[in-house]
Structures are given as C-alpha cells and as structure tokens.
Amino acid sequence: MAVLRDYWLEIDAREQKDIRQQLDKLKSRERVLGGFSDIPTAP
C-alpha cells in the first residue's frame, strides 16, 4: 500500500503544479491550452 500512496502523492503534486501554472497563465492573460474560447464581440 505504501507504493500506491507514494504514487498518488506524486500524481497529486503534478496535478497541483499543472493547475497552478494554468492559473498563473490566466492571471497574466495568456492563452491556456484547452481553456475557454474568447467571448465574441458585438458587431
């Protein structure tokens, strides 16, 4: 069970890092792959 615990801790750390990077990009208004599309402007 310790092997699985270590595995999931590593996965959680990777996901947390990825989420933080995406949030930082959103805060700096960079495009995020797989993010939301731009809101269309009125004609």
Secondary structure, DSSP 8 states (H G I E B T S, - for coil): -HHHHHHHHHHHHHHHHHHHHHHHHHHTT---TT---------
